[in-house]
Amino acid sequence: MRFEYRPTHIKEWVKKEITQKSYTNGLDTEVIQNRLERLRGALSIMIERPESDFLKWISDLGPRDSVLLPFVYNMVHKRFQKEQLIIKMASTAKLKRQLFYNLIEQCYRGGNFQPYWSIVKLAFQNNKNAIARNWSLEKVQAWEKFVQVEINHIKHICEVINKGNLSLADTLQNYFVQESHKLYEEIVIEAFSQGSKMVFHNESKLFMQFLSKSDTITAQLIVSGFIKSRCIYDLEEISVKVLEKMGTYKKQSMLWANVENSLKIEFHQWYLRKNIREFFSGINKEHERFVYWEKFVPKMQDALVIEKEKTILFYFDDVVVMEVLGTGAVYVYSTHTFEKRFGGMIEKYRDSLESHSFKTFGMHIFTLKRSMIMDKNVVVRGGWLIHSGGWQNNFDNFLRNRLNWEVNKDAILQESKNDITI
């Protein structure tokens, strides 16, 4: 007995998952494009003719041309002619499933669902069996709900994405949204701006790709959603990309102009914690100095690392604190004194960090040594501190008694929340 292998199940899968998802059915073929061009030409003539001639032309239009009417509807401006095109599309929708796909294509291309959507609904209801052949039950149910939507179609799709049953790509495929559509970009922006933690965890690569090519306005919108998702610590790869694209509001305020104050402060505090954590990471397993200074991040304005000098500057409203590793010393300067005495050198150092030679080759155009900004004679009274036994209590006492700071971590956090609210 001779057996012949036939990949029946594979063919069925290809038909169901690949062929059925190509809903444009050759819209870009030469035959369709030629027919569409002839239709445009005929319509451009008929829109100048009397109403009776236009009505007869519409009535005589065959189904192969009628299904292409969504792509020429915007050529018409007279009310009577618009009404007749809608009537023709509605009557065709009851018979031809192809019009369902063409109407969707036109909606998605321009991001405009009117006046097409009512006809989409009519086409789906009258050709449901033919249109939904080989669809999953979930997809059929999704479209039964979708055709009932009157407004906010993008919001509806984003709500489906946020439910998390399918990936963003699979959801958009079910709704026949392609990357070439205007609607695709609008959906992605809306999905990211809603601040869903699940979306950012599932679509982190897409977010970073989208962020890299976004303009300033769009970047602020989707970055706001990212910060709202509370993923800036979980997804630090994204946070780093945001930092590369936009800096922080302290460094590049114009790039954060449209971001809520609380959100841009939250991202800036992530940046400060990142700087501090990386700076102290090599000291000891407990990172006790990081733990100490981290509690003051809500009060902190900036943190500047002086590379290779094992020195970091913490900027606050009233003072600048210089933490020096190795010797274990801390210098506390009033902000006014520090800027007057060392501000020029710090500015040159910041410019050096932004220079082409540093970013490309790691070479500074200005070298700042910590000895250049170490001066015990100009610190605030009692503002030279060392890390010896019980140093945390000593630091707390100095900050509380000399600078009138709150040193309790929870109280500091509450103060910062109150400041943001105000």
N, C-alpha and C positions, 0 to 999 in steps of 0.2 A: 504494500500500500504506500502511495506517495503522498507526502504532506507538503503543503505550500504555506509559507508564513505570510500572513497579511496583517499589517499593523492597524487593525480596526480601531482599537481604543485610542491610539495616537491620532488617527485621522479625526475621530470624533472630538478629541480634545482640541486639536488645531482649529477645527471648524467652530467650536464653541468659544474658545478663549482668544483666538487670534482673528479669524475671519470676521466673526460677528462684532468684534470691537472696532473694526475699520468701517465706521459708519458713514464716511463721506462718499463711499461707493464711486470713486473715480471722478470726483469733481474737478480734479486737476488734469484730467485726460484731455487730449487735443479735441476729441469729439465734443465733449461737454463744453469746453471753452469756446469752440467755434459756435455751438448752438447759443451759448450765452451772449456771445458777441453779436450774433444776428438778432437776438431778442432785444438787446440794448439799442441796436440800430433802428429796429422797427418801432420801439417805444419812443425813441427820440423824435420820430416823425409823427407818431399818433398823438403825442401830448399837445401838438399844435393844431390838431384837427378838431372839428366840431364834436360835441358830446356823443352824438348818434354814431359817428364813425368810430370813436374810441370804444363805445359800448359794443358795437358789432365785432371790432377786432378782438376785444377781450372774450366775447362769447365764442368766437371761432378758434380761440387758442387751444391747441391740443395739449394732452396731459404731459408730454415730454418737455414742453415749454412752460406749462403752468407750474410744474414743481420747481422751476428756477426763478419764479417771481420774487421770492424774498431777497434775491441778490440785485434786483433792479427797482425795488419799491422806493428807495430814496431818490430816484430820478424824478419822481412825480411830486408836484407841489399843489396842484389844484385839488380841492376837497372832493369833488365828484370823482375824479380819477383815482384818488386814494381809496375812496369807498369801494369802487368797483374792483380794484386790485385785491382788497381785503375779502370781498365777497367771493371772488374767483379762487383765492387761496383757501378759503373756508370750504368751498364746495369740493375742491381738489383734495383737501385734507381728509375728507370722508372716504376717499377711494385709494389714495396713493400714500403708502408708508414713507416713500422717499422724501416727501415734503416735510415730514416730521424731522428728519435729519437735517434737511436744508434750512429749516427754520431755526433749529438749534445752532447750526453753524453761524447763521447770520447774527443771532443773539450774542453768541460768544465772541465773534470777531470784533464787534463794536462795543460790547459791554452794554448794549441797549436791548431791553426785552419787550419794549412796546413798539408797534402794536402786535407783535408776533406771538406773544405768549398764549393768548386766548386760543389761537389757532393751533399751537403746539398741543395744548390740552385737548382740543377737539380731535386732532390727528391721533393722539395716543389712545383716547377712549374708543375711537372707531376702528383702529388698526392694531389694537393691543396684542392680539395673538400673533400677528405677523411680525410686529416690531420686537416683541419680547421673546421670540422664539430662541430657545437655548439660554435664556437668561436664568440666573439663579433666582430663587424665591425672594431672597433679601433685596436683590436689585429691582425686581418688579415692585416690591413694596415701597422701596425708596422712591421710585419714579411715580408711583401712585400718589405719594405725598408731595413730591416735588411739583407736579403739574398743577397742584391746587394752590401753590404759592403765588400770591398776587404781586407782592413787593419784597424787597430785601432777599433776593435769590442768593446773593453771595453770603449773607449772614446764615441762611439756611444750610448751605453746603458746609460752611465752617462749623456749624453746630454738629453736623454729622461727623466731621473730622474729629472734633473734640470728644466725641463719645468713645473714640479709641478702638472701635471694632476693626477698622482697616487703616492702613497707612494713608498718608495724604495722597501719595501717587495712585494707590488703588482706588481710593474714593473718587478722585478726579477722573480716573479712567471709567468708573461706573457712570459718571455723569457726562462722559464724552468731552471733557475739558482737556485741551492740548496746550503745550507750552507756547505754541504760536498764537494762541488766542489772547486777546486783551484781558479777558476774564480771568485767565490763569494768574497773571500778575496781581490782579485785584484780590483774588482769593488768597493767595499766598501772603500778601501784606495783611489782610484782615485776620487770617489764621494766626500769624505771629503777633500781631498787635493785641490780640485778646489775652495773651499772657497765660496760656495753658501749659502747665508743667509737662504734661504728657506729650504735647506737640513738640516742645523743645527737646525733650529726651529722644523722641523718635525721629525728629527731622533736623538734628544738629548740623549735619553736613549741608543740607539744603539751605538752612539759615545762613551759614557762613558764606556759601556761594552767593546767595542773594544779597547779603550785606555788602560784600566786596564790590558789587556792581551798582548798588543803590545810590541815588542822589542824596543830598543832605536831608531833605524833608522826609523821604521814605526811611532813611537810616534811623532818624530820631523816632519815628513811629514804631518800627519793629524792635528797636533797642528798648524802648519804653516797655513794650510787651515782654521782652526777655527779662528785664529787671522785675517787673510785676510777678513773673512766674516763680520768683525766689529760687532761681537756678544759678545765680552768679557764682556760688561756691561749688555747687555740684558739677557744673559744666564750665570749668575754668578755661577750657580750650576756646569756648565761645567768648568768654569774658576777655581773654587775651586778644581775640580778633576785634572785639569792640574797642579795646584800648588802642590797638594799632590803627583802626579806622577813624576814631573820634577823639582819642585822648581822654581827658576828663574835663569836666566843666571848669575846673580851676586852670587848666592849661589851654583849652580851646573852647572858650565860653560860647562862641557863636555856633559851634557845632551841636550845642546842647540847648539852644535858645527855646525850643518848643517842648522840651522834656519837663515834666512836673518836677518841682523843686525837691520833693522827698526822694524821687527816683534817682536824680542825678547825684544827690548827696549819698544815697545808698551805694551807688556804683563807685563813687570816689572813695568811700570808706573801704570797699573791697580792694581798691587799688593800693590804699595805704597799708592795709593788713598784709597784702601780698608783698609789698616792699619790705615791711618790717619782718615778716616771717622768713623771707629769703635771706635777709641780712643776718638774723640771729640763728639761722638754721644750723650753723656749725659750732655753736658754743657748747651746748650740753644736751643730753637727751630730753630734759624737761623743758628746755627753752625758757627758763625762768624769766629772763629779761623780756622775751617776747610776750609772755603771759602778763607781765607787769605793764608794759607800755601799750599793749593791745587794748586794755580797758579804757585808755584815753583817746582811742581813735575817733569816737563821736565828737570830741572837742577839737580834734586835730585838723589843720588846714592843708598841710602838705608834709611829705617826708622825702628828704633828699639824701641819697646814698653817695658818699664820696668813695668811688671805687679804689680798690687796692690800699686804701688808707684805713680800712676797718672803722669807718666813721659814718654816722647817720645823723641828720638834722631833723628834728621834729618841730614843725611850725605851729604855734598856737596864736590866739589873738593877742595875748599879753607878753609871751616869751617865746624864745627859740631855744630848744634843748638840744645840746650836742652830746650824743652818747659815743664814747670812745672805747673801743675794744682793746684788749691787750692790757693797758694800764687799768682798765675798769673804771675810768673816771667819767663824770657827767658834768657838763658846763651849762649853766642856765643863764642866758642873757635876756635882758628886756628886748622886746622887738625893736624899739627905737634905737637902742644902742647897737644891736647886731646889724641892723640895716645901715646905720651910719658908718660903722667901723668896717664891716665885712661885705656889705651889700654889693659893691662893685665887683669884688672877686667872685662872689656867688653867681652874679649875672654872667660873667665871662665863662664860668664853669658850665652853667646851663646852656649857653650858646655852643660851647664845645661839644656837649652831649648831642646836640641837634645838628652838628656839622656833618658834611659829607665824609670827611676823612675819618671821623669816629664811627659813623654808621657803616662805612664800607670796609675800613681797615682796622678799626679799634684804636685809632691814634687821636690823642687829644691835641687841639690847637692851643689849649691853655691847661696847664697842670696846676691843680689845687692840692696842696698838702695840708693835712689837718693841723700841722704846727702853725700854719698861717692864720688859723681862726681859733687858736687856743690862747686865751688870755685870762688868767684867774683874777687879774686886777680890775676887770670891767664886768664881771658877772654880777648878778643881783646879790644882795646881802645873803650870805649862807649858801650861795648857788654853785658851790663846787662840792660835788658829792662823790663818794666812792662806794664800790660794791664790796663791802665787808660784812661780817656777821650781822644779820638782822637788817640788811640794807633796805628791804621793802618798807619796813616800818619807819626807818629814818627818812626815806624819800617821801612817804605819805605825810609824815609830820611836817616836813619842809613845805610841801605843796599846799597842805591844808592851812598851816599857820602863817607862812610867809606870803603865799600867793592867793590865799582864800579860795582854793580849789576844792571841789567835791572829789573825794578819792574812793568812795564806795562804787563798785562797778555797776550795780543795779541802779543806783541813784543817778550816776552819770548817764546811763542809757535812757532813763526816764526824762532827764533834763533835755537830752537831745531830741526826744520825741516831742516834748512840749515846745521846743524852739521851732521845729518843723511845722507843727500845728499852727502856731502863732503866725 
